[in-house]
Amino acid sequence: MSILRLLALLSACVFARPTGFLDRTVPAPGGARRYQVYVPSAWTRHRRWPVILFLHGVGERGSDGLRQTQVGLGSAIRLHSDRFPAVVVFPQCPAGEYWTNPDAMKEAMDALAAAIKEFHGDRKRLYLTGLSMGGYGAWAAADRHPGLFAAITVVSGGIEAVPALSLPAVVDVPPGQDPYAAVAAAVGATPVWIFHGAQDPILSVDGSRRMAALLKAAHPYDRYTEYPGVGHDAWDTAYADEDWARWLFSQSLP
């Protein structure tokens, strides 16, 4: 074996990283918080990679660092990994918290920043998505970090508070002001695709319809998909949509 070949092999071993779903931690009040990062099998340090931040729903809250990968986007990746040539960040919201809370949001954004640094993320191709409570979180992240993401996808989410679920509103606005308009203004020209089940008994489809109408009035390229006869769990169908994956990865910041 030539010296050059040997050096190349040694370099590959030194810089090789495991792929698949990887355990990671991020500093947080009270101790490190566990999260996961999905790294595609083709990953290499020699290029920049798209990065998706996924925010889960109420049922996946906790500290095990695992449940958030078992619903929604994580399930879609396991079934169709070829559709997701990207690094995907799966933070976990603490029990009793919501993504709209500042500490939970900070942990999610810190996990995103760490993954971008470790896995050569492309800052022009950062994508944001969430389902249910995570849909609220996605709107909140878009509102608090305008211009950061190249595209946003919200599944079965909402904007206004739901007292029966103790679910906080995405934004606090003065009386008489429209919270939907406030979030739409923060989203600006960022491409958005909203999914919702028409028969959702948990979070009414009316909120997604209203948000979609506001966004499409300003940006006709935004998309809205409503599934007739589908309840709250529209995410299985949404994340399995091959057209959605193609649309997502076609978006990039200028």
N, C-alpha and C positions, 0 to 999 in steps of 0.2 A: 504494500500500500504506500502511495506517495505521501510525502510530508504534507502537501497541500490538502490532499483528501483527508488525512488524519486530522488536520487542524479544522477542516470544515465539519467533520463529525463531532469533534470536541465542542466546537462552537454551538452546534445544534443541540447538544446535550445540555450545555450550560444555559442556553436561552429558551429551551423548550418549556412549555407550561402545560399543565393538565387542562383538559377540556371537559365539557359537560356542565353539570350543575355543581358549583363550587361554594363551599362555606367561607364566609368572610365576616368580619366584625367592623363596627364603626363606633368611635367614642360617643358616649351619651351620658347625661346625668344619671347617677346611680350605677354606672358600670357600662361596659361595652354592650352594644346591641348586635345581635346576629342577623345577617341577611345572606342572600344567595346571589350568585352571578352565574348566568349561563354563558359559556364560551363555546362557539361553534368549533366543530372538529377541524375545520380548515384554518383556524386562527394561526396567524403568524405575526411576529413583531415587525415585519418588514412593510406593513401597510397600515393605514388608518381604518378603523372599523366603525360602522354605525352603532349607536347605543340606544336601547329602548329602556325607559324607566316605566315599570309596571307597578301600579298601586292596587292592592287587593281590596276585598270587601270586609264587612264586619266579622263574618264567620272565620276569617283567617288571622284575626288579631292574636297576639300572644308573644312568647319568647323562645319558642322552639326553633325558629329560624328555618322552618321547612314548609309549613302548611300553605304559605303564600305561593308556592310553586305548583300546588296540586289543583288549582282552580284557574280557569280562564287561559291566560296566555301560556302558562307553564304546560298545561295539558296539550295545547295546540302545538307547542314546540316538540313535545314528545311524540306526537303523531305525525308531524310534518316538519321535521327539522330542516329539510332542504329549502323550505320557504323562508327561513329566518337566518340569513347569513349575517348575524349581528351579535354583539354582546348585549345581554338583557339583564337588567338589575332588578332584583326582587327584595326590596326592603320589607320589614314586617312592623306594622303598627302595634304599639303596646296594648295590652288588654285594657279596656275602659277608655281608650283614647280614640281620636279621630284624626284623619289626615289633615283636616283643616286647622288643627291645633298647631301652634308655632313649633313646639318641640318635636312633634312627630314629623312635621314637614321638614324641619332642619335635618333630622336623621336621614330622611329619604334623599334629600339633596346632597348630604355628605356622602352617602353611599354611592350616588351617581358620580360625584366628583372623584371618589377613590377609584371607581371602576374605569372611568375615562383615563386616569393617569396610569393605572396598572396595565390596562389592556389596549392601549393605543387608540382611544376613542377619537372619532372624528367630530369636532365641535360644530361642524356645519351640518351634521346628520345625527342630531339628538332628537329622539322621539319620545312622546309622553302618552301614556294610556292608563286607564283605570276603569274598574267596574264597580257599580253600586256605590258604597262609601268611597271606594277608590275613584269613581267617576267624579264625586264631589272634590276629592283630592286633586284630580287632574285639572278641574276648572280652577281650583285654588292655586295650584302651582303655576298655571298659565297666567293667572291674574298677578301673582307676586313676582314672576320671573318673565316679564314680557320680552319677546324676541329671542329667548334662549332656545326654544324648540323649533325644529323644522316642520313638524306636523303633530297634531293632537288627535287622539281617538278617545271618545267617552262612550261607555256602554252602560245602559241602565242607571245613569247618574241623575244629577239634579243641581239646583242652585239654591233654592229656598230651604229654610229650616223645616224639619219634620219633628215636631214636639213628641209625637207618639213613639218615635224611635230614638229620641234624645239626639237627633242628628243636627249638628249646627249648620247654619247657613254658610255659603262659600265666602260671602263678603258682607260686611256691615255697612249699610248705607243710611243716610239721614232719612227721616220720614218723608214720604212723597217721591223719593227717587227710586228708580227701577234697578234692582240688583242684576237683572239679566243684561240690561244695557251697559252697566258698569263692567261686567265681565267681558262682554262682547267687545267693548272698547279696548280693554287690555289685550285681548286675543289679537285684535287688529287684523293684519293680512295673513296671519299664520293659517295654513290649510287645516281644516277640521273635518272629521268624519264622525257623526253621532249615530249610535245604534240604540234601539229601544224596542221592547216588546209591547204591542198594542194593548195587551191585557195584563200589564204589570200591576199586581195588587199591592206592591210594597212601595214603590216610588212611581208616582203617576207619570205616564207618558207625556202629559201636557207640558211639563217643564222642558223636556227635550224638544218637543215641537216648537215651543216658543223660542228657545235658544237657537234652533236651526233656522227659524224664520228670520231672526235678527241677523244672524251671520250671513245667510244667503242673500239678504237684501243688499249687503255691502260687498259681498264676495261670492259671486255666482258659482265659483269653482268648489265651494264647500259642499259636503255631501251629508245626506240624512237617509238612514235606512230604518224603516219601521216594519217589524215582523208581525203580520196578522196572526191572531190566536196564540201568540207567545207571551208568557208571563215574565217574571223578573229575570230569570236566568237566560237572557238573550246572548250572553257572552260565549256560550259553546258554539253557537252558529256564527257569531260575528268573527271570532278569532280564527275559525276554520275557513273563513272566506278567502280564497286564494287571490281574488281581485283586491281585497283590502291589503294584503301583504305587498302585492305589486305596487299599489298606490302609495303605501307608506314609504317604501324604499326609493320611490321616484322623487320624493320631496327632499330638498336641500336648501339651506340658507344661501343667500347670494354670496 
